[in-house]
Amino acid sequence: MRRFWVIVLGAALLVPLAAPGASARPERYTSRSYNAFWYLTREIDADTYLNITWYAGVYDSGEGFWSDLYRYAERCERRPGEDRCRSRPYMVGVIEDLGDGSFTLDKRLDTGTFDATYPMEIYDDGEERRAGRIHITVNLVGTGGLAISRETSVYQEDCLRVRYSGRWEYRQATASGTLTFGRTGGTLDLPDTEDANMRQGRTMSIIHEC
């Protein structure tokens, strides 16, 4: 569903080619990210309710930054058997610069914090309109064990030889958050969710040419 792995693989393959005759040298990259989903239900009346999903996440490689915040909602009517639900307008905000915000992960992915402000847009039946700004703060606490993966590969063609190695660390997390709405100044506390994770990685490429 997410483009996370596409971005990670793309960053890993961005190996700058040295000029002919240049000496071999390592090119190092780092990356870090988190993802969190919150699921809420809001009662409208005895027969109607909203199912709401908030998502926030970030990918930061040091060479590039991407973060988004979105809200997806369904309006549901209680019926005998299966309830009837219809999608509501979709709200999303994207930033490519952290600005005055912050993003931290500790070395062992035990904890993390994030805060940022997003200009939001609402999409409704193909129409787009501005929805003000939303500020989010997120606290992450690692759960379970720390998963570690490694990869080493060598690419050889004619006089070009590239040796690539990478190490990634991943941990499930519990995430809590608070949304502050710029237009009204109101806030919404997001309850703890276990549908969250933290990742960080380090890669290195060494290029040799004849």
Residue pairs with C-beta under 8 A, 6 or more apart in sequence:
2 35
2 57
4 33
4 35
4 57
4 59
7 59
7 61
7 64
7 66
8 31
8 59
8 201
11 29
11 31
11 61
11 63
11 64
11 203
12 29
12 164
12 166
12 203
14 29
14 63
15 27
15 162
15 164
15 205
15 207
16 27
16 207
17 160
17 207
18 24
18 25
18 207
18 209
20 209
20 210
21 209
22 209
24 206
24 207
24 208
24 209
25 206
25 207
26 204
26 205
26 206
27 204
27 205
27 206
27 207
28 202
28 203
28 204
29 61
29 62
29 63
29 202
29 203
29 204
30 61
30 62
30 200
30 201
30 202
30 203
31 59
31 60
31 61
31 62
31 199
31 200
31 201
31 202
31 203
32 59
32 60
32 61
32 103
32 105
32 198
32 199
32 200
32 201
33 57
33 58
33 59
33 60
33 198
33 199
33 200
34 57
34 58
34 103
34 105
34 112
34 114
34 138
34 140
34 173
34 175
34 196
34 197
34 198
34 199
35 55
35 56
35 57
35 196
35 197
36 55
36 56
36 57
36 138
36 140
36 173
36 175
36 177
36 193
36 195
36 196
36 197
37 53
37 54
37 55
37 193
37 195
37 196
38 53
38 54
38 55
38 175
38 177
38 190
38 191
38 193
38 195
39 51
39 52
39 53
39 193
39 195
40 51
40 52
40 53
40 54
40 190
40 191
41 49
41 50
41 51
41 52
42 49
42 50
42 52
43 49
44 50
44 75
46 78
47 77
47 78
48 75
48 76
48 77
48 78
49 75
49 76
49 78
50 73
50 74
50 75
50 76
50 88
51 73
51 74
51 76
51 85
52 71
52 72
52 73
53 71
53 72
53 73
54 69
54 70
54 71
54 177
54 179
54 190
55 68
55 69
55 70
55 72
56 67
56 68
56 69
56 114
56 136
56 138
56 177
57 67
57 68
58 65
58 66
58 67
58 103
58 114
58 116
59 65
59 66
59 67
60 66
60 67
60 98
60 103
64 96
65 95
65 96
65 97
65 98
66 94
66 96
67 94
67 95
67 96
67 98
67 116
67 118
68 92
68 93
68 94
68 95
68 118
69 92
69 93
69 116
69 118
69 120
69 134
69 136
70 90
70 91
70 92
70 93
71 90
71 91
71 92
72 87
72 90
73 87
73 88
73 89
74 85
74 86
74 87
74 88
75 85
75 86
75 88
76 83
76 84
76 85
76 86
77 83
77 84
77 85
89 122
89 123
89 124
90 122
90 123
90 124
91 120
91 121
91 122
91 123
91 131
92 120
92 121
92 123
93 118
93 119
93 120
93 121
93 133
93 134
94 118
95 116
95 117
95 118
95 119
98 116
99 116
99 117
100 117
101 114
101 115
101 116
101 117
102 113
102 114
102 115
103 112
103 113
103 114
103 116
104 112
104 113
104 114
105 111
105 112
105 140
105 198
105 200
106 112
108 142
108 146
109 142
109 146
109 169
109 170
109 171
109 173
109 198
109 199
109 200
110 141
110 142
111 139
111 140
111 141
111 142
112 138
112 139
112 140
112 142
112 173
112 198
113 137
113 138
113 139
113 140
114 136
114 137
114 138
114 140
115 135
115 136
115 137
115 138
116 135
116 136
117 133
117 134
117 135
117 136
117 182
118 133
118 134
118 135
118 136
119 130
119 132
119 133
120 130
120 131
120 132
120 133
120 134
121 128
121 129
121 130
121 131
122 128
122 129
122 130
122 131
132 181
132 182
132 183
133 181
133 182
133 183
134 179
134 180
134 181
134 182
135 179
135 180
135 182
136 177
136 178
136 179
136 180
137 177
137 178
138 175
138 176
138 177
139 175
139 176
139 177
140 173
140 174
140 175
140 196
140 198
141 173
141 174
141 175
142 171
142 172
142 173
142 198
143 171
143 172
143 173
143 174
143 194
144 171
144 172
145 171
146 169
146 170
146 171
147 169
147 170
147 171
148 167
148 168
148 169
148 170
149 167
149 168
149 170
150 165
150 166
150 167
150 168
151 164
151 165
151 166
152 163
152 164
152 165
152 166
153 163
153 164
153 165
154 161
154 162
154 163
154 164
155 161
155 162
155 163
155 164
156 162
158 210
159 209
159 210
160 207
160 208
160 209
161 207
161 208
161 209
162 205
162 206
162 207
162 208
163 205
163 206
163 208
164 203
164 204
164 205
165 203
165 204
166 201
166 202
166 203
166 204
167 201
167 202
167 203
168 199
168 200
168 201
169 199
169 200
169 201
170 197
170 198
170 199
171 197
171 198
171 199
172 194
172 196
172 197
173 194
173 196
173 197
173 198
174 192
174 193
174 194
174 196
175 190
175 192
175 193
175 196
176 189
176 190
176 191
176 192
176 193
177 189
177 190
178 187
178 188
178 189
178 190
179 187
179 188
179 190
180 186
180 187
181 187
181 188
